[in-house]
Protein backbone atom coordinates (compact mmCIF):
# COMPACT_ATOMS: atom_id res chain seq x y z
CA UNK A 1 0.00 0.00 0.00
CA UNK A 2 2.83 2.38 0.82
CA UNK A 3 4.36 1.77 -2.59
CA UNK A 4 1.16 2.98 -4.26
CA UNK A 5 1.23 6.16 -2.18
CA UNK A 6 4.86 6.75 -3.11
CA UNK A 7 4.09 6.24 -6.80
CA UNK A 8 1.29 8.79 -6.52
CA UNK A 9 3.61 11.26 -4.84
CA UNK A 10 6.16 10.70 -7.60
CA UNK A 11 3.52 11.42 -10.21
CA UNK A 12 2.54 14.65 -8.49
CA UNK A 13 6.18 15.70 -8.23
CA UNK A 14 6.79 14.98 -11.90
CA UNK A 15 3.71 16.94 -12.91
CA UNK A 16 4.82 19.80 -10.71
CA UNK A 17 8.28 19.73 -12.24
CA UNK A 18 6.95 19.97 -15.78
CA UNK A 19 4.53 22.71 -14.72
CA UNK A 20 7.33 24.72 -13.08
CA UNK A 21 9.46 24.25 -16.16
CA UNK A 22 6.72 25.76 -18.29
CA UNK A 23 6.36 28.71 -15.93
CA UNK A 24 10.02 29.71 -16.35
CA UNK A 25 11.07 28.87 -12.79
CA UNK A 26 14.81 28.49 -12.14
CA UNK A 27 16.23 25.29 -13.54
CA UNK A 28 17.37 23.96 -10.15
CA UNK A 29 13.80 24.02 -8.80
CA UNK A 30 12.28 21.70 -11.37
CA UNK A 31 15.38 19.50 -11.44
CA UNK A 32 15.00 19.11 -7.65
CA UNK A 33 11.36 18.10 -8.15
CA UNK A 34 12.39 15.50 -10.73
CA UNK A 35 15.11 14.18 -8.42
CA UNK A 36 12.59 13.82 -5.57
CA UNK A 37 10.18 12.05 -7.92
CA UNK A 38 12.93 9.62 -8.89
CA UNK A 39 13.74 8.94 -5.26
CA UNK A 40 10.06 8.33 -4.51
CA UNK A 41 9.89 5.80 -7.35
CA UNK A 42 13.03 4.11 -6.08
CA UNK A 43 11.57 3.91 -2.58
CA UNK A 44 8.32 2.48 -3.98
CA UNK A 45 10.28 -0.20 -5.81
CA UNK A 46 12.32 -1.05 -2.73
CA UNK A 47 9.12 -1.48 -0.69
CA UNK A 48 7.90 -4.09 -3.17
CA UNK A 49 10.96 -6.30 -2.75
CA UNK A 50 10.45 -9.33 -0.49
CA UNK A 51 12.08 -9.10 2.90
CA UNK A 52 13.55 -11.78 5.11
PEGIQUI-V389740 format. One record per residue. N is the residue number from 1. RES is the residue in one letter. OMEGA is omega in whole degrees, 0 to 359 (NA if undefined). NEAR is the number of other C-alpha atoms within 8 Angstrom. Layout:
N:RES:OMEGA:NEAR ; N:RES:OMEGA:NEAR
This chain:
1:X:180:4 ; 2:X:179:7 ; 3:X:177:11 ; 4:X:178:8 ; 5:X:180:8 ; 6:X:177:12 ; 7:X:176:11 ; 8:X:177:8 ; 9:X:179:10 ; 10:X:178:13 ; 11:X:178:9 ; 12:X:179:8 ; 13:X:179:12 ; 14:X:176:11 ; 15:X:177:8 ; 16:X:180:10 ; 17:X:180:13 ; 18:X:176:9 ; 19:X:179:8 ; 20:X:179:11 ; 21:X:179:11 ; 22:X:181:7 ; 23:X:176:6 ; 24:X:173:6 ; 25:X:177:9 ; 26:X:185:7 ; 27:X:184:7 ; 28:X:181:6 ; 29:X:182:10 ; 30:X:173:14 ; 31:X:177:9 ; 32:X:177:8 ; 33:X:179:12 ; 34:X:179:11 ; 35:X:178:8 ; 36:X:177:10 ; 37:X:178:13 ; 38:X:178:9 ; 39:X:177:8 ; 40:X:177:12 ; 41:X:177:11 ; 42:X:178:8 ; 43:X:178:10 ; 44:X:178:13 ; 45:X:182:9 ; 46:X:177:7 ; 47:X:180:9 ; 48:X:181:7 ; 49:X:179:6 ; 50:X:178:5 ; 51:X:180:3 ; 52:X:NA:2
